[in-house]
Amino acid sequence: MEQINQALERARQEHMRNLKKVANTSLSKKMNNISIAHKKEITYTKTRAIPVQNLREKRIITNQQNSISDAYRILRTQILQRLHEKDWNLLAISSACSGTGKSLTSINLAMSIASEVDTTVLLVDADLRAPSLDQHFGFTAEFGLTDYLLDGKPLDEILVHPEGVPRFVLLPAGKAIENSSEMLSSFKMKNLVDELKHRYPSRIVIFDLPSILNSSDTLAFLPNVDTTLMVVAEGGTKEAHLKRAFELLQGNEVIGTVLNWAYTVDKDHAGLNLKPGWISRIFSKLGKKI
């Protein structure tokens, strides 16, 4: 009996030693994780504030109430629901051809999402051949994404916060370059996108990309994002071009389409109308998941 008690005591002591080892190991791992997290903290959270004026005259929605801003709110709600369902936060915006109002749609959707109190937005001008987002806001960016990719320019010297627009940050494209496809598909760009995706879970990152049929840039970049929104111009986008664009999008997630230039009674600037039209019929035939 005495030997059994001694064996039980030794087993109890051994069990206590093991518990201490596990606790120490767990604490050590937690401390390492904290240390790693601190090391991974990005240094480009600072932004340069720039004054912007007359956004309404530039066809950018702010806090006005009309059918156009209401349409963007509907679009925002639809987009955010789909993104949250899939745990996505990287959205590309493109079109079949140029001249659809794609960039303005990107801006206005980003502005609408930023009006949500619990969501921040980073809008990236990824049209490296024909940058334009800074011009829409009425300024010319001295540096941009191309300077980060080519010269290692720190992002905190590139990111721009338009004054008076809370929870909204712009990453301009910078100077136009010819080897844009190679830059957008580069390892450095992929690392940047991964960082943007995981650093701020509540942030929606929108990439304004070139038109699909005008260059290979968009198709080279799309594997980096979660999903794509296509912009179609009513009376401007040809059905054949749109079908060809969707053929090229095979294998990529497409969250939906926006019918742009569908004017409403508020004709003070280009509108957005989500009413069914010929584009809706084409899209239903192709399927919601390409």
C-alpha positions in Angstrom: 0.0 0.0 0.0 2.9 2.3 0.9 4.5 1.7 -2.5 1.2 2.5 -4.3 0.9 5.8 -2.4 4.5 6.7 -3.2 3.8 5.9 -6.9 0.7 8.1 -6.9 2.6 10.9 -5.2 5.4 10.7 -7.8 2.8 10.7 -10.6 1.1 13.8 -9.0 4.4 15.7 -8.8 5.3 14.7 -12.4 1.9 16.0 -13.5 2.4 19.3 -11.7 5.8 19.7 -13.4 4.3 19.1 -16.8 1.6 21.6 -16.1 4.2 24.2 -15.3 6.1 23.4 -18.5 2.9 23.8 -20.5 2.1 27.1 -18.8 5.6 28.4 -19.3 5.6 27.3 -22.9 2.2 29.0 -23.5 3.3 32.2 -21.9 6.5 32.1 -23.9 4.5 31.7 -27.1 2.2 34.5 -26.2 5.1 36.8 -25.5 6.8 35.8 -28.8 3.5 36.5 -30.6 3.3 39.9 -29.0 6.8 40.6 -30.0 6.3 39.5 -33.5 3.1 41.6 -33.7 5.0 44.7 -32.6 7.7 44.0 -35.2 5.1 43.6 -37.9 3.4 46.9 -37.1 3.4 49.0 -40.2 4.9 52.5 -40.2 2.8 54.0 -42.9 -0.3 54.8 -40.8 0.5 58.5 -41.2 -1.1 60.3 -44.1 -0.7 63.7 -45.6 -3.8 65.8 -45.4 -4.7 67.8 -48.5 -7.4 70.4 -48.8 -10.2 69.6 -51.3 -13.0 71.9 -52.4 -16.1 71.8 -54.5 -16.3 68.0 -54.5 -19.9 68.2 -55.7 -18.8 70.2 -58.8 -16.3 67.4 -59.4 -19.2 65.0 -59.4 -18.1 63.4 -56.1 -20.8 62.7 -53.6 -20.4 63.9 -50.0 -23.3 64.2 -47.7 -26.0 65.4 -50.1 -29.3 63.8 -50.3 -30.6 62.9 -53.8 -31.4 59.9 -55.8 -27.8 59.6 -57.0 -26.4 59.5 -53.5 -29.2 57.1 -52.5 -28.3 54.8 -55.3 -24.7 54.7 -54.1 -25.9 53.9 -50.6 -27.9 51.0 -52.0 -24.8 49.8 -53.9 -22.7 50.2 -50.7 -25.1 48.1 -48.7 -25.2 45.4 -51.4 -21.4 45.3 -51.7 -20.7 45.3 -47.9 -23.2 42.5 -47.4 -21.5 40.3 -50.0 -18.0 41.2 -48.6 -19.0 40.4 -45.0 -20.6 37.1 -46.0 -17.4 36.0 -47.6 -15.0 37.7 -45.1 -13.6 39.7 -48.0 -12.1 43.2 -47.9 -10.2 43.6 -51.2 -12.4 44.9 -54.0 -11.3 45.6 -57.6 -13.3 47.8 -59.9 -12.9 47.6 -63.6 -14.8 47.7 -66.9 -14.8 46.2 -70.3 -13.6 49.3 -72.1 -12.7 52.9 -71.2 -15.2 55.7 -71.0 -17.6 54.1 -68.5 -17.1 56.4 -65.5 -15.3 53.6 -63.7 -12.9 55.8 -61.7 -15.7 58.2 -60.6 -17.7 55.2 -59.6 -14.7 53.9 -57.6 -14.4 57.2 -55.8 -18.1 57.6 -55.0 -18.4 54.0 -53.8 -15.4 54.4 -51.6 -16.8 57.7 -50.2 -20.1 56.1 -49.5 -18.5 53.1 -47.7 -16.4 55.5 -45.7 -19.5 57.2 -44.4 -20.2 54.0 -42.4 -19.0 54.8 -38.8 -17.3 51.4 -38.3 -15.6 51.1 -41.7 -12.5 52.8 -43.1 -11.6 52.8 -46.8 -8.3 52.8 -48.7 -8.8 53.7 -52.4 -5.8 52.7 -54.5 -5.2 54.1 -58.0 -3.9 51.0 -59.7 -4.3 52.4 -63.2 -0.6 52.9 -63.6 -0.7 53.7 -67.3 -3.3 56.5 -67.0 -3.6 57.7 -63.3 -6.5 59.9 -62.6 -7.9 59.7 -59.0 -5.8 62.6 -57.7 -7.0 64.8 -60.6 -10.6 63.9 -59.7 -9.9 65.4 -56.2 -8.4 68.5 -57.8 -4.7 68.0 -57.0 -1.6 66.4 -58.6 0.2 63.8 -56.4 3.9 64.3 -56.2 4.5 60.6 -55.4 2.4 57.4 -55.7 2.2 53.7 -56.0 4.8 53.6 -58.8 7.3 55.3 -56.5 6.7 52.7 -53.8 7.1 49.8 -56.3 10.1 51.2 -58.2 12.0 53.3 -55.7 10.9 52.0 -52.3 9.3 55.3 -51.4 7.7 54.9 -47.9 3.9 54.7 -48.0 3.5 57.3 -45.2 5.0 59.8 -47.6 2.5 58.8 -50.3 -0.9 58.2 -48.6 -3.2 61.1 -48.8 -6.2 62.0 -46.7 -8.6 64.5 -48.3 -9.6 67.0 -45.6 -13.2 66.8 -44.5 -13.6 63.2 -45.6 -13.3 61.0 -42.5 -12.2 57.4 -42.6 -11.0 57.7 -46.2 -7.4 57.4 -47.5 -6.2 57.6 -51.1 -3.1 55.9 -52.5 -2.4 57.7 -55.7 -0.7 56.0 -58.6 2.0 58.5 -59.1 3.7 58.9 -62.5 2.5 56.9 -65.4 4.7 53.9 -66.4 4.8 51.6 -69.4 5.7 48.3 -67.6 2.6 48.5 -65.5 1.5 44.9 -65.9 4.9 43.7 -64.6 4.6 46.0 -61.6 1.1 45.0 -60.7 2.0 41.3 -60.8 5.3 41.7 -59.0 6.2 40.1 -55.7 6.4 43.5 -54.1 2.9 44.4 -55.1 1.6 41.0 -53.9 3.2 41.6 -50.5 1.7 45.1 -50.3 -1.8 43.7 -51.0 -1.4 40.9 -48.4 -0.3 43.5 -45.9 -3.3 45.7 -46.7 -5.7 42.8 -46.4 -4.6 41.5 -43.0 -3.4 44.6 -41.2 -6.8 46.3 -40.8 -9.7 43.8 -40.8 -12.3 46.6 -40.7 -10.8 48.4 -43.7 -12.2 48.0 -47.2 -9.5 48.3 -49.9 -10.7 49.3 -53.3 -8.4 49.1 -56.4 -9.4 51.2 -59.4 -8.0 49.2 -62.3 -7.7 49.8 -66.0 -10.3 48.5 -68.4 -10.0 44.8 -69.1 -9.9 45.0 -72.9 -7.4 47.9 -73.0 -4.4 46.2 -71.4 -3.3 43.1 -69.6 -2.8 45.0 -66.3 -6.2 44.0 -64.7 -6.0 40.3 -65.5 -2.4 40.3 -64.2 -3.5 41.9 -60.9 -6.9 40.2 -60.2 -5.5 37.1 -58.5 -4.4 39.4 -55.6 -8.0 40.6 -54.8 -11.1 38.9 -53.4 -13.6 39.9 -56.0 -14.3 42.4 -58.8 -17.1 44.9 -59.5 -17.7 45.6 -63.2 -18.9 49.1 -64.4 -21.0 49.3 -67.5 -22.0 52.5 -69.3 -25.6 52.6 -70.4 -25.5 53.3 -74.1 -21.7 53.2 -74.1 -20.6 49.7 -73.4 -21.1 47.4 -76.4 -22.6 44.0 -75.7 -19.8 42.2 -77.6 -17.1 44.0 -75.5 -18.8 43.1 -72.3 -19.2 39.4 -73.2 -15.5 39.3 -74.2 -14.5 40.9 -70.9 -16.5 38.2 -68.9 -14.9 35.5 -71.0 -11.5 36.8 -69.9 -12.7 36.9 -66.3 -13.3 33.1 -66.2 -11.9 31.8 -62.9 -12.2 35.1 -61.1 -14.8 36.1 -58.5 -17.2 38.8 -59.8 -19.4 40.4 -57.2 -21.7 42.1 -59.6 -22.1 44.9 -62.2 -23.0 48.6 -62.0 -25.0 50.3 -64.7 -23.6 53.8 -64.9 -24.8 56.9 -66.8 -28.4 56.0 -66.1 -29.6 59.5 -65.4 -32.4 60.2 -62.9 -34.1 63.5 -62.1 -30.9 64.6 -60.3 -28.9 65.5 -63.4 -26.4 67.6 -61.7 -23.7 65.0 -62.3 -23.4 61.5 -63.7 -25.8 59.1 -62.0 -26.0 55.5 -60.9 -29.1 53.5 -61.3 -29.4 49.8 -60.3 -32.6 49.2 -62.3 -32.7 46.0 -64.4 -31.6 46.4 -68.0 -30.0 44.5 -70.8 -26.8 44.2 -68.7 -28.8 42.3 -66.1 -29.9 39.8 -68.6 -26.4 39.2 -69.9 -25.0 38.8 -66.4 -27.7 36.3 -65.4 -26.8 34.2 -68.4 -23.1 34.2 -67.5 -23.8 33.4 -63.9 -22.9 35.3 -60.8 -19.7 33.3 -60.2 -17.5 33.4 -63.3 
